[in-house]
Amino acid sequence: MIIPRTYTSNHAVAKLALSCLLLLCSVTAFGQSGRRASKSPAVPVPTPEQQQLEKKPASDLTKIPLTVGTNSNEVFAGIPLFIYDSVLQSCARRLSDSSAVQVDPVAKGLSRGDAIEKAKTSSEGYVIWLNLRGDELFASYGNNLDGIYIEYTVFEHTTAKVKVQGNSYQGAYRKGGVVTGPSPGRSNNTIVENRLRVAAEDAAAKILKALHFASASDIPPHE
């Protein structure tokens, strides 16, 4: 049987068209597959050194030095040395509650002149002078310590300029903003020591707040 040429030619064209269509579909599918397989850019992973810098603890940050001392060398005031020591330790401990400072208590007696000289020779920070005294500046208070209070002065480094100053009183003898007089008779040294401990903590809180190293709410209350 003889197949007409027209039929053969049409059949060949149809096969060619089908092949082209299949090839086009294959190319399109491959392109889409390639796009799906493409990877997003890699996210850089921080090195251990970078992580350590990012998580650097507050304890490693630069701290402001605070030198603290009392006038314990004034032996004629009649105030027992252990009270000076308690005041110094309580004030230094409360100052250390702020992570912004580094506290250096001076166990040796520190006069006002010594505190000024120490501030002048310091290149940074402050010198805090705690002066235990009564209403009479040069009196002896040995027989009655109830009226003793803490006069605090903060000297700035290099210039020795007075940055902060104020008073902190024994709680039982300060009512309604007025300081009452001492009770008659001889003082109980243990009770006075405890009161002045609290007064020293109060002085430290005021100093931190005045120097903007901490607000009152940042400092835990005394026990």
C-alpha positions in Angstrom: 0.0 0.0 0.0 1.3 3.4 -0.9 1.2 6.1 1.8 0.6 9.5 0.4 3.5 11.9 0.7 1.3 14.5 2.3 0.5 12.1 5.2 4.1 11.2 5.7 5.2 14.8 5.7 2.5 15.8 8.2 3.4 12.9 10.4 7.1 13.9 10.5 6.2 17.5 11.4 4.0 16.3 14.2 6.7 14.1 15.6 9.2 17.0 15.4 6.8 19.4 17.1 6.2 16.8 19.9 10.0 16.4 20.4 10.4 20.1 20.7 7.6 20.4 23.2 9.1 17.6 25.3 12.5 19.3 25.2 11.1 22.6 26.2 9.3 21.1 29.2 12.5 19.3 30.3 14.5 22.6 30.2 11.8 24.5 32.1 11.6 21.8 34.8 15.4 21.7 35.2 15.5 25.5 35.6 12.8 25.4 38.3 14.6 22.6 40.0 17.8 24.6 40.0 16.2 27.6 41.5 14.7 25.5 44.3 18.0 24.0 45.0 19.9 27.3 45.3 21.1 27.9 48.9 20.6 31.2 50.9 23.8 33.0 51.9 25.5 31.5 54.9 25.0 33.4 58.2 28.3 34.3 59.8 28.9 32.5 63.2 30.5 34.7 65.9 33.9 33.4 67.1 34.5 32.5 70.8 36.4 35.8 71.2 33.5 37.8 69.8 31.1 36.0 72.1 33.3 36.7 75.1 33.4 40.4 74.2 29.6 40.5 73.8 29.1 38.8 77.2 31.7 40.7 79.1 30.7 40.8 82.7 30.1 44.0 84.5 32.9 43.2 87.0 35.4 43.6 84.2 34.2 47.1 83.3 36.2 50.1 84.5 35.2 51.1 88.0 35.6 54.5 89.7 37.9 54.3 92.7 36.6 55.5 96.1 39.0 55.9 99.0 37.2 56.0 102.4 38.7 57.0 105.8 37.7 58.2 109.2 39.1 60.7 111.7 40.1 57.9 114.1 43.4 59.6 114.9 41.5 62.2 117.0 42.1 60.3 120.3 41.0 63.3 122.5 37.4 63.0 121.2 36.9 60.0 123.5 35.2 57.9 120.8 36.3 54.2 121.1 38.3 53.0 118.1 36.0 50.0 117.5 33.2 52.5 116.7 35.4 54.1 114.0 36.2 50.7 112.6 32.5 49.8 112.5 31.6 53.0 110.8 34.3 52.6 108.2 33.4 48.9 107.4 29.7 49.7 107.2 30.2 52.6 104.9 32.6 50.7 102.6 30.4 47.7 102.4 27.4 49.8 101.4 29.4 51.7 98.8 30.5 48.3 97.4 26.9 47.5 96.6 27.3 49.7 93.5 29.0 47.8 90.6 30.2 51.1 89.3 32.8 51.7 92.0 35.9 50.1 93.5 36.1 50.9 97.3 39.5 51.2 99.1 39.0 51.7 102.9 41.9 53.2 104.8 42.2 51.6 108.2 44.7 54.2 109.4 43.3 57.4 110.8 42.7 60.1 108.2 42.5 63.8 109.0 40.8 66.3 106.8 44.2 67.5 105.6 45.2 63.9 104.8 42.0 63.4 102.8 42.6 66.6 100.8 46.2 65.6 100.1 45.2 62.1 99.0 42.6 63.6 96.6 45.2 66.0 95.1 47.6 63.1 94.4 44.9 60.9 92.8 44.4 60.9 89.1 40.8 59.6 89.2 37.9 58.9 91.6 37.1 60.4 94.9 38.2 60.5 98.6 35.5 60.1 101.2 36.2 61.5 104.7 34.0 60.4 107.6 34.3 62.7 110.6 32.7 61.4 113.8 31.7 64.4 115.9 29.1 66.0 118.1 27.7 69.5 118.2 30.8 70.8 120.0 33.7 70.3 117.5 36.6 70.0 119.9 34.8 68.4 122.9 35.3 65.0 124.4 32.3 62.7 123.9 33.6 59.7 125.9 31.0 59.9 128.7 28.0 60.3 126.3 28.2 59.1 122.7 24.4 59.4 122.0 24.9 62.7 120.3 27.7 61.6 117.9 26.9 61.8 114.2 28.8 61.3 110.9 29.9 64.3 108.9 30.8 63.1 105.4 32.8 65.0 102.8 33.7 63.8 99.3 36.8 65.3 97.6 37.3 65.2 93.9 40.5 63.9 92.5 43.3 66.3 91.4 41.5 69.5 92.5 40.4 68.2 96.0 37.2 70.2 95.3 34.3 69.3 97.7 31.9 67.3 95.5 29.4 66.1 98.2 29.0 66.8 101.9 26.4 66.2 104.5 25.5 64.6 107.9 24.1 61.3 108.9 22.7 60.8 112.4 21.9 58.1 114.9 18.3 57.1 114.0 17.0 57.2 117.6 18.1 60.8 117.9 16.6 62.2 114.8 12.8 62.8 114.8 10.8 64.7 112.3 13.9 66.2 110.7 15.1 67.6 114.0 18.1 66.1 115.9 17.3 65.8 119.6 19.8 66.0 122.3 21.6 63.1 123.9 20.0 61.1 126.7 21.2 61.7 130.2 23.7 59.3 131.8 26.4 57.2 130.3 25.8 55.8 126.7 25.6 52.1 125.9 28.6 51.7 123.5 27.1 48.7 121.8 23.8 50.5 121.1 25.7 53.5 119.8 27.9 51.4 117.6 24.8 49.7 116.0 23.2 53.1 115.4 26.3 54.5 113.8 26.6 51.5 111.6 23.2 52.3 110.2 24.1 56.0 109.9 27.3 55.0 107.9 25.2 52.9 105.5 22.8 55.9 105.1 25.8 58.2 104.4 27.1 55.7 101.7 23.7 55.6 100.0 23.5 59.4 99.9 27.0 59.6 98.5 26.3 57.1 95.7 23.1 58.9 94.8 24.8 62.3 94.8 27.6 61.0 92.6 25.0 59.4 90.2 26.5 55.9 90.7 23.2 54.5 92.0 19.8 55.7 93.0 18.4 54.8 96.4 16.4 52.0 94.9 19.5 50.4 93.5 21.0 49.8 96.9 19.6 47.0 99.1 18.2 48.2 102.5 20.3 47.5 105.5 19.3 44.5 107.6 
